[in-house]
């Protein structure tokens, strides 16, 4: 049996033993998203929209709560990028938050609205590296009827708390040491817990 075969038999994913890890058996070229830099921040927004009484059936009074939820991924579009030296750039992005507002009188009625705001940060984000906000989330969203517009529409004001996660990402090819391909282990029903990796959160 070859040395490589012996190594492949005894190496498993996990921590290395106290005496250290054995040498890799091969070098792989993998394509992966490299995060050059990242940051997070809580942003509080206040936005107003109008919903017609054709879209939502009433009755409504000022102060009624309108259900609000994220409807898709938070996205961002670069507006400008200015070098500040040492590989860092001041990046301004337009952040777009897709929300779904649901009629409390009829859960089958909803409207989709996208609220936007600009954010300027300083990150290591050289040309060619794209800003990404897709891991952002909504911490809280409260929408209220704030005005009745004749008998045709309602004005709805939303207070939105956003956990903005901004990353500068580029797809690159990396050479990495490898022990070969992963071999899955038999599935275990009980005991065992299989939670997904939690998304980035603001604390």
N, C-alpha and C positions, 0 to 999 in steps of 0.2 A: 504494500500500500504506500502511495506517495506521501511526502511530507505535507503537501497541500491538502490531501484527503484527510490526513490526521487532524490538521488544524480545523478543517471545516466540520469535523465531527465533534470537536470539543468547544467550539466557540458559539456562544449564544448571545442574543441581545441582552443588555443590562450592564451593571457595574463591573469593572475589571477587578480581579482578585488583588490582594495586598501586594503581591510581588510584581504587579503591573500587567498591562495588556500585551498580548502577543503581537508580533508584527502583522500588518495587513497582508492579504494574499494577492491583492491586485489594486490597480488605480483606475477609477471610473471618471468619466466626463459626464456631469449631470447638468441639466438646464433647470434653473431655480430662480425665484424672485429674491433678489438681494435687497435688504432694507438698509439704505445708506444712513438714514436718520429718521427719528419719529418723535412725536410729542402728543400730549393729550391735554384737554382743558374743558371745563364745564362752561357752557354758554347759555344765558337766559334770553329768550326771545319773546317778543309780544307782536303778534300779527293779527290783522283783521281781514275778513273776507265776507262776501255777500253770497247768500244762498237763496234762490228763488223758491216761492211756495209751490212751484211746479216740481222742482227737484225734491223738496221736503213738504209733506202734508202736515198741517198744524193740528190743533192750535198751539201757539207759542206765546210766552210772556217773557219780558226781560228777566234774565237770571236763570233761564232754563239751561241745563247742562247738555252739551252736545258731545257724544262719545268721539274720542280722538285716538288714532293708533297709527304707527308707522306702516307705510304701505310700499315696501321695497327697500332698497339700499340707499343710504346717504351717499351722495356723490359730490365731487368737487371738480371745478374747471379752473385751470391756471389763468390768471389775469396778467400777472407780471412777475419777473424774477430779476433781482438786482444783486450783483456781487458785492459782498461786504469784506472780502479778503479771507485768506486762509482756507479756501474751499467752501466757505459758507455763503448763503444767499438769503436775501429777504424775499420770501415768496408770498404773493397775494393770490388767494383762491376764492372763487365763488362757490359756496357750499349750498347744495340743494337738498331739501328734506321733503320727501314725498309722504303726505299724510292722507288718511281716509277719515272723513267725518261722517258719522252715522246718525240718522234721525232717531231720537229717543222714542218718538211716537210710532215708528215703523222701522224695525231693524233691517228690513229688506231694502230700504232707501239709503243711499250713501252718495257722497261726492268726493272726488279726489282733488286735492290741492297740493301744490308744491310751493313751499316757503323757502326763501333764499336769504343768505347774508354773506358778507365778505369777511375773510380772516387773513391777517398778515402775521407771519411767523418767520423766524430766522432758523434755518436748518442747513445741514450739509446736503445740498440738493443740486449737484452740478448739471449742466446741460445734458439732455438725453434721459435724465432720471425724472420719472413722472410722480407728481403728488397724488396720493390715494387716500380717500376718506371712507372706504367701504366698511371698515370695522367700527364706525361710529354708531351710536345708538341713542334712543330717546330715554331719558331718565324719568321724565314726567311730562304730561300734556293735559292741560285743562282748557276746555273751550266752553264759553258761555254766550248766550244770546244777549247782546248789549244794546240792540235797537230793533224796532219794528219799522220797516220802510213801507209806509202806506199799507196796502193789503196785498202786496206783490212779493215781498222778500223780507228776509231777516239779516241783520248784521251780526256776525259771529266773531268774537275776539278770543284768540288762543294764546295762553301762556305756555311756552315750550322750553323745557330744560334739556339741552343736548350734551351728551358726552362726545365731544369731537376728538377722534383719533386720526391724526394726520401723519402719513408715512410717505417717505420718498423712496420709490421702488423702481428697480430695473431688472428685467430678465437677463441673466448672465449664464455663461457656461463655466462651471468650476471643476477642477480636478480634485478628487477627494480619495483618501485611502479607503479601502473596502475589504470586507470579509466575504464578499459575494452577495447573492440574493437572499432576501428574507424568506424563511420557511415558516409558515403559520403553524401554531400549536393547535391541538384539538380544542374545540369550543367547550366551555364550562357553563352549565346552567346554574347550579348552586354549589357552593357559595361563590360569590364573585359579584363585583359591581362594574358596570361598563358605562360610566358617564362620558359624554363628549367633552372635548377640551373647551373650557369656558372662554367666551370672547373677552377681548380687552375691556376692562371696566375702569371707571374713574372712582377714586376713593377720596 
